[in-house]
Amino acid sequence: MAESDIATEPEVLNIKMSEAFDWSDDKTIVRDAIWNHIMESNEHNTDETEKAMMPFLSDTDDNVRAYVEKNLKK
């Protein structure tokens, strides 16, 4: 299997919100910020949050950034 065949998660998930977005001063990692947002929106249902997070792991940086811009930007 070639290295290019291995799916990798978007790099943006592993950096601080404040480093990924100039409008944020949050030191939370983007992955955790998305997790927290989803948990808040589904009454803290861990199983549902885990399912909702799965698509982010195989998405593109641009799509993850767009989600954060739309849903987490205050």
N, CA and C of each residue as an Amber inpcrd file, in Angstrom:
protein
   222
   0.8530000  -1.1830000   0.0000000   0.0000000   0.0000000   0.0000000
   0.8950000   1.2420000   0.0000000   0.6200000   2.1090000  -0.9150000
   1.4020000   3.3410000  -1.0220000   1.0060000   4.3060000   0.0870000
   1.9570000   5.1260000   0.4870000   1.6930000   6.0970000   1.5460000
   0.5510000   7.0390000   1.1610000   0.4260000   7.3450000  -0.1120000
  -0.6440000   8.2310000  -0.5760000  -2.0260000   7.5880000  -0.4540000
  -2.0810000   6.2580000  -0.2840000  -3.3540000   5.5540000  -0.1370000
  -3.8760000   5.5810000   1.2990000  -3.0470000   5.9910000   2.2230000
  -3.4340000   6.0060000   3.6260000  -4.1840000   7.3000000   3.9200000
  -5.4070000   7.1440000   4.4230000  -6.2150000   8.3270000   4.7520000
  -5.6300000   9.0090000   5.9880000  -5.5550000  10.2960000   5.9240000
  -5.0740000  11.0550000   7.0760000  -6.1300000  12.0710000   7.4660000
  -6.1820000  12.3510000   8.7510000  -7.1630000  13.3230000   9.2090000
  -6.6640000  14.7380000   8.9430000  -7.5560000  15.6770000   8.8760000
  -7.1710000  17.0660000   8.6110000  -6.2470000  17.6060000   9.7080000
  -5.1970000  18.2590000   9.3130000  -4.2340000  18.7980000  10.2710000
  -4.8560000  19.8390000  11.1900000  -5.8350000  20.5700000  10.6810000
  -6.4490000  21.6350000  11.4700000  -7.0660000  21.0930000  12.7590000
  -7.4580000  19.8450000  12.7880000  -8.0550000  19.2780000  14.0000000
  -7.0980000  19.2790000  15.1890000  -5.8130000  19.3020000  14.9220000
  -4.8220000  19.1400000  15.9740000  -4.0960000  20.4250000  16.3690000
  -4.6150000  21.5600000  15.9580000  -3.9870000  22.8170000  16.3640000
  -4.9720000  23.6490000  17.1770000  -4.4340000  24.6040000  17.9090000
  -5.2670000  25.4490000  18.7620000  -6.1720000  26.3300000  17.9190000
  -7.3500000  26.5890000  18.4390000  -8.2890000  27.4830000  17.7600000
  -7.6220000  28.8220000  17.4440000  -6.8700000  29.3530000  18.3970000
  -6.2370000  30.6570000  18.2160000  -5.1680000  30.6470000  17.1290000
  -4.5900000  29.4870000  16.8460000  -3.5960000  29.3710000  15.7850000
  -4.2580000  29.1330000  14.4270000  -5.4200000  28.4970000  14.4370000
  -6.1050000  28.1660000  13.1890000  -6.9800000  29.3050000  12.6720000
  -7.4910000  30.1200000  13.6030000  -8.4470000  31.1670000  13.2350000
  -8.0470000  32.4860000  13.8780000  -7.8700000  33.5100000  13.0560000
  -7.4230000  34.7990000  13.5900000  -8.4770000  35.4740000  14.4580000
  -9.7230000  35.0630000  14.3750000 -10.7920000  35.6450000  15.1800000
 -10.9290000  35.0010000  16.5560000 -10.1570000  33.9420000  16.8140000
 -10.2830000  33.2240000  18.0770000  -9.0780000  33.4530000  18.9760000
  -9.3450000  33.5790000  20.2760000  -8.2570000  33.6130000  21.2480000
  -8.2920000  32.3690000  22.1400000  -9.1060000  31.4040000  21.7390000
  -9.2860000  30.1540000  22.4670000  -8.0670000  29.2520000  22.2780000
  -7.5450000  28.7330000  23.3750000  -6.3800000  27.8440000  23.3300000
  -6.7760000  26.3700000  23.1660000  -8.0760000  26.1110000  23.0790000
  -8.5770000  24.7480000  22.9050000  -8.2020000  24.2320000  21.5190000
  -7.8400000  22.9670000  21.4500000  -7.5560000  22.3150000  20.1750000
  -8.8580000  22.2810000  19.3570000  -8.7710000  22.4750000  18.0490000
  -9.9530000  22.5300000  17.1880000 -10.8200000  21.2870000  17.3680000
 -10.2240000  20.1230000  17.4170000 -10.9750000  18.8680000  17.6000000
 -11.8300000  18.9450000  18.8740000 -11.2380000  19.4320000  19.9580000
 -11.9620000  19.5240000  21.2290000 -13.0380000  20.5980000  21.1830000
 -12.7820000  21.6760000  20.4810000 -13.7780000  22.7380000  20.3530000
 -15.0030000  22.2270000  19.5940000 -14.7660000  21.4620000  18.5300000
 -15.8880000  20.8810000  17.7810000 -16.6420000  19.8900000  18.6690000
 -15.8990000  19.0440000  19.3650000 -16.5110000  18.0620000  20.2790000
 -17.4030000  18.7850000  21.2970000 -16.8660000  19.8220000  21.9170000
 -17.6200000  20.5630000  22.9330000 -18.8870000  21.1780000  22.3420000
 -18.7680000  21.7280000  21.1510000 -19.9250000  22.3310000  20.4810000
 -21.0080000  21.2880000  20.2280000 -20.6160000  20.1380000  19.7250000
 -21.5900000  19.0810000  19.4360000 -22.2120000  18.5650000  20.7360000
 -21.4040000  18.3910000  21.7740000 -21.9300000  17.9280000  23.0650000
 -22.9810000  18.8970000  23.5960000 -22.7220000  20.1760000  23.4820000
 -23.6790000  21.1840000  23.9470000 -24.9830000  21.1190000  23.1550000
 -24.8890000  20.8050000  21.8840000 -26.0830000  20.8130000  21.0340000
 -26.9110000  19.5320000  21.1310000 -26.3520000  18.4790000  21.7290000
 -27.1190000  17.2260000  21.8000000 -27.3050000  16.7190000  23.2350000
 -27.3700000  17.6680000  24.1660000 -27.6340000  17.3450000  25.5670000
 -26.5850000  16.4100000  26.1600000 -25.3530000  16.5860000  25.7450000
 -24.2020000  15.8460000  26.3010000 -24.2950000  14.3330000  26.1060000
 -24.7660000  13.9250000  24.9500000 -24.8510000  12.5080000  24.6090000
 -23.5340000  12.0990000  23.9450000 -22.7100000  11.4030000  24.6970000
 -21.3760000  11.0380000  24.2200000 -21.4290000  10.1420000  22.9850000
 -22.3310000   9.1720000  22.9790000 -22.4290000   8.2610000  21.8370000
 -22.7850000   9.0190000  20.5590000 -23.7470000   9.9210000  20.6580000
 -24.1520000  10.7030000  19.4880000 -23.0370000  11.6640000  19.0510000
 -22.3270000  12.2200000  20.0110000 -21.2240000  13.1290000  19.6840000
 -20.1070000  12.3750000  18.9680000 -19.8110000  11.1880000  19.4400000
 -18.7900000  10.3670000  18.7900000 -19.1660000  10.0810000  17.3390000
 -20.4100000   9.7300000  17.0950000 -20.8790000   9.4820000  15.7220000
 -20.7790000  10.7480000  14.8730000 -21.1430000  11.8790000  15.4660000
 -21.1130000  13.1490000  14.7320000 -19.6930000  13.5910000  14.4130000
 -18.7270000  13.1770000  15.2210000 -17.3250000  13.5580000  15.0040000
 -16.6470000  12.7400000  13.9160000 -17.1170000  11.5500000  13.6650000
 -16.4550000  10.6430000  12.7230000 -16.2060000  11.2550000  11.3390000
 -17.1650000  11.9400000  10.7320000 -16.9150000  12.5040000   9.3960000
 -15.7720000  13.5250000   9.3680000 -15.5440000  14.2150000  10.4700000
 -14.4650000  15.2020000  10.5110000 -13.0920000  14.5470000  10.3380000
 -12.9580000  13.3110000  10.7660000 -11.6660000  12.6250000  10.7280000
 -11.1990000  12.3110000   9.3150000 -12.1270000  12.2490000   8.3690000
 -11.7510000  11.9620000   6.9870000 -12.0760000  13.1190000   6.0450000
 -12.4600000  14.2390000   6.6170000 -12.8220000  15.4050000   5.8120000
 -11.5660000  16.1950000   5.4440000 -11.7570000  17.2690000   4.7050000
 -10.6310000  18.1230000   4.3200000 -10.4580000  19.2570000   5.3230000
  -9.2630000  19.8320000   5.3510000  -9.0180000  20.9990000   6.1930000
 -10.0250000  22.0980000   5.8840000 -10.2660000  22.3420000   4.6030000
 -11.1830000  23.4130000   4.2080000 -12.5960000  23.1790000   4.7250000
 -13.0670000  21.9550000   4.6660000 -14.4150000  21.6590000   5.1500000
 -14.5130000  21.7920000   6.6680000 -13.4810000  21.3500000   7.3690000
 -13.4720000  21.4980000   8.8270000 -13.4390000  22.9800000   9.1910000
 -12.5990000  23.7400000   8.5150000 -12.5310000  25.1860000   8.7710000
 -13.8760000  25.8510000   8.4960000 -14.5320000  25.4530000   7.4340000
 -15.8370000  26.0270000   7.0990000 -16.8630000  25.7090000   8.1870000
 -16.8390000  24.4940000   8.6900000 -17.7540000  24.1190000   9.7780000
 -17.5080000  24.9780000  11.0050000 -16.2460000  25.1300000  11.3630000
 -15.9110000  25.9280000  12.5460000 -16.3240000  27.3790000  12.3420000
 -16.0350000  27.9240000  11.1770000 -16.4200000  29.3090000  10.8820000
 -17.9350000  29.4950000  11.0180000 -18.6940000  28.5350000  10.5270000
 -20.1500000  28.6600000  10.5380000 -20.7390000  28.4360000  11.9230000
 -20.1680000  27.5020000  12.6890000 -20.8010000  27.0650000  13.9290000
 -20.1450000  27.5340000  15.2250000 -18.8650000  27.8710000  15.1750000
 -18.1800000  28.2340000  16.4160000 -17.7520000  29.6850000  16.4960000
 -17.7440000  30.3570000  15.3680000 -17.3420000  31.7700000  15.3640000
 -18.4280000  32.5940000  16.0570000 -17.9940000  33.3760000  17.0160000
 -18.9490000  34.1720000  17.7990000 -19.0750000  35.5620000  17.2540000
